[in-house]
Amino acid sequence: MRRLVSAFLSAALLLATLAACSGEADRTSGALWRPRPGLAWQWQLDGKADPSVDVPVYDIDGFENSAADVARLHRDGRKVICYINVGAWEDFRPDERAFPRSVLGRPNGWRGERWLDIRQVEVLRPLMERRFDMCRDKGFDAVEPDLVEGYANDTGFPLTANDQLRYNRMIARIAHERGLSVGLKNDLAQIPQLLDDFDFAVNEECAQYGECARLAPFIAAGKAVFHVEYAEPTDRFCPAAREMRLSSMLKKPELGTWRKPC
């Protein structure tokens, strides 16, 4: 009997080890995908995904890609992240008329976009739920919610850090309720408070601004940090990125197919 129990425990330990090494969870079992540090990735927000890049993770636009596009990436063994803007209104999205004028703030510097009043969670929650429903129904594994640090910008609203924490935690819950893992996009100052709510991080230009060390809590927790630089040459940021186990690459700001990984 003891030998049988020992064999059972050994088998269970082996399975757990294999699952941890792969960094992936079987979504059919109800478990979230939890990407591990160091996974290579492609970030393409310009148009439909080009499946030719041989990496295990794709981050693509949730509106511009169909369920068939996601399924094609899955057939190639990729995990797929759904990019959705949760912090700004976009006049080019099919649901743009669903946002009342009362939640629209100042332009955020991108054409056709205006900051959202994230204090109005009763208004914004159902809108974001429908967007995340779309990501789930198209078969995405995770969500990259963008612009989750409006409180640190000139939005036209008197947003506070507590407003942002409340909103970001709501966004994380909406994703998890749909079986989607969720990444914290930038918002470095709130990593200590939000680490437990998010399954990975997405960062732009931490090397250029000397901020990559602030992402260390994600790595220490066994959570991937998907990182890009736009201006820094790879020989300047890649050695440190590899040492930190960041998933780093050089991209052009338009986020097309071109990439230069570390």
Beta strands, then each sheet from edge to edge (+ up, - down):
strand 1: 41-44
strand 2: 57-61
strand 3: 79-85
strand 4: 88-90
strand 5: 104-107
strand 6: 113-116
strand 7: 142-146
strand 8: 181-185
strand 9: 200-204
strand 10: 225-229
strand 11: 247-250
strand 12: 260-261
sheet 1: 1+ 2+ 3+ 7+ 8+ 9+ 10+ 11+ 12-
sheet 2: 4+ 6- 5+
end
